[in-house]
Amino acid sequence: MTKKRISVQIEGRNYALITADDEKYVQSVAEEVVRHIRKAAQNSKQLDTRDCAVLAALDFCDDRNKAVRKNKDFVGKADKIIQQTNDLNKMCKEYKEKLTEAINENTKLTKKLKEIEKQFAVLKFENEQLKKKNPTKTVTKKQEEIPLKVLNDKHIKSEEEIRNERLLGYVPMRQYSLFDDDKNE
């Protein structure tokens, strides 16, 4: 912008100002200075115009310093907000990464679960096929089916023996004696 010369009148004296600002703006500033000088003159009738101008200048400097201090406070608060925002963005990024890892882990586990379910289905099918080849005999008592197990085609277990095995978590085992011959196996 080009600078230009603007003339203003303050308390009967002309002042030539060289500025790049608009003439209306400069005139409004000069009118504000005049208002402050007259305000200072009203508060004390013993002061001349020069003293009133000095008091007005002190008021302007005071207002400016307070505005600068307030501006610094705002800048400080803005810096804190920016820092907090940066911290929150960093945390958000970390949480997104953790979420992505969890989603990937969930996907892997879902695939593994499907594989296990397929294996289970195959084993279930094989188990059903084995049951068809080797069916177990059942006896019904009080609407409860109790399978009878045949041992060496000689002994059929009683219902009481089977119930006891279920309750105790029976696992059939062969018992040997140290004194028996190994030939009897």
C-alpha positions in Angstrom: 0.0 0.0 0.0 1.1 3.5 -0.6 1.4 5.9 2.2 -0.3 9.3 2.0 -0.4 12.5 4.0 -3.6 13.0 6.1 -4.2 16.2 8.1 -6.1 16.0 11.4 -7.1 18.7 13.9 -6.8 18.0 17.7 -7.7 20.8 20.1 -7.2 23.6 17.6 -3.9 22.4 16.2 -3.3 20.7 12.8 -1.2 17.6 12.6 0.0 16.1 9.3 0.2 12.3 9.5 1.8 10.0 6.9 0.0 6.7 6.9 -1.2 3.8 4.7 -4.5 3.7 6.6 -7.8 5.0 5.2 -8.6 8.7 5.9 -11.9 7.9 7.6 -10.1 5.6 10.0 -7.4 8.2 10.8 -10.1 10.9 11.4 -12.0 8.5 13.8 -8.7 7.9 15.8 -8.2 11.7 16.0 -11.8 12.2 17.2 -11.2 9.5 19.9 -8.1 11.3 21.1 -10.0 14.6 21.3 -12.8 12.8 23.4 -10.1 11.4 25.8 -8.5 14.8 26.2 -11.8 16.5 26.9 -12.7 13.7 29.4 -9.4 14.3 31.2 -10.2 18.1 31.2 -13.6 17.6 32.7 -12.2 15.6 35.6 -9.7 18.4 36.6 -10.4 22.0 35.6 -7.0 23.2 36.6 -5.1 21.3 33.8 -4.2 22.9 30.5 -4.7 21.1 27.2 -1.1 19.7 27.2 -1.6 18.1 30.6 -4.9 16.7 29.4 -3.2 15.3 26.3 -0.6 13.6 28.5 -3.3 12.1 30.7 -5.1 10.9 27.6 -1.8 9.4 26.3 -1.4 7.6 29.6 -4.9 6.2 29.4 -4.2 5.0 25.8 -0.9 3.3 26.9 -2.6 1.7 29.8 -5.4 0.3 27.6 -2.8 -0.9 25.1 -0.7 -2.6 27.7 -3.7 -4.3 29.2 -4.8 -5.4 25.8 -1.3 -6.8 25.0 -1.3 -8.7 28.4 -4.8 -10.0 27.7 -3.6 -11.0 24.2 -0.7 -12.9 25.7 -3.1 -14.7 28.1 -5.3 -15.6 25.1 -2.2 -16.8 23.2 -1.1 -18.9 26.2 -4.5 -20.4 26.5 -4.7 -21.1 22.8 -1.2 -22.7 23.0 -2.5 -25.0 25.8 -5.6 -25.9 23.8 -3.4 -26.6 20.8 -1.1 -28.8 23.0 -4.1 -30.7 24.4 -5.6 -31.1 21.0 -2.3 -32.5 19.8 -2.1 -34.9 22.8 -5.7 -36.0 22.2 -5.0 -36.5 18.5 -1.9 -38.7 19.4 -4.1 -40.7 21.9 -6.8 -41.0 19.2 -4.2 -42.3 16.7 -2.9 -44.8 19.3 -6.4 -46.0 20.1 -7.1 -46.4 16.3 -4.0 -48.5 16.0 -5.1 -50.6 19.0 -8.6 -50.9 17.5 -7.1 -52.0 14.2 -5.0 -54.6 16.0 -8.0 -55.8 17.9 -10.0 -56.1 14.7 -7.2 -58.0 13.0 -6.9 -60.3 16.0 -10.7 -60.8 16.0 -10.6 -61.6 12.3 -7.9 -64.2 12.9 -9.8 -65.7 15.8 -13.0 -65.8 13.7 -11.2 -67.7 11.0 -9.6 -70.0 13.5 -13.1 -70.6 15.1 -14.5 -71.4 11.7 -11.7 -73.9 11.1 -12.3 -75.5 14.5 -16.1 -75.7 13.8 -15.3 -77.4 10.5 -13.0 -79.9 12.3 -15.7 -80.4 14.9 -18.3 -81.1 12.2 -15.9 -83.6 10.6 -15.2 -85.3 13.9 -19.0 -85.4 14.7 -19.6 -87.0 11.3 -16.9 -89.5 11.9 -18.3 -90.2 15.4 -21.8 -90.8 13.9 -20.3 -93.2 11.3 -18.5 -95.1 14.1 -21.7 -95.3 16.1 -23.5 -96.8 13.1 -20.8 -99.4 12.8 -20.7 -100.1 16.5 -24.1 -99.4 18.1 -24.5 -99.5 21.8 -27.5 -101.3 23.4 -29.7 -99.2 25.6 -32.2 -99.9 28.5 -34.9 -97.3 29.3 -35.7 -96.5 32.9 -37.8 -93.5 34.0 -37.4 -91.9 30.5 -33.6 -92.0 30.9 -31.5 -93.9 28.4 -28.6 -95.8 29.9 -26.2 -97.4 27.5 -25.1 -100.9 28.3 -21.5 -101.5 27.5 -20.4 -104.9 26.4 -17.0 -106.0 27.7 -15.3 -108.9 25.9 -18.8 -110.2 24.8 -19.1 -111.8 28.2 -20.3 -109.2 30.8 -23.0 -106.6 30.4 -22.8 -103.9 33.0 -25.8 -103.3 35.2 -27.6 -99.9 35.3 -26.2 -99.3 38.8 -22.6 -99.9 37.6 -23.1 -97.5 34.8 -24.7 -94.8 37.1 -21.8 -95.2 39.5 -19.3 -94.8 36.7 -21.0 -91.6 35.5 -21.0 -90.1 39.0 -17.4 -91.0 39.7 -16.1 -90.1 36.3 -15.0 -93.7 35.9 -12.3 -94.5 33.4 -11.9 -98.3 32.9 -8.4 -99.5 33.7 -6.9 -102.9 33.7 -5.3 -103.9 37.0 -2.2 -106.0 37.1 -0.5 -107.6 40.0 3.2 -108.0 40.4 2.7 -111.6 41.1 0.6 -112.5 38.0 2.3 -113.9 35.0 2.5 -111.7 32.0 1.2 -114.7 30.0 -2.4 -114.2 31.2 -2.8 -110.9 29.3 
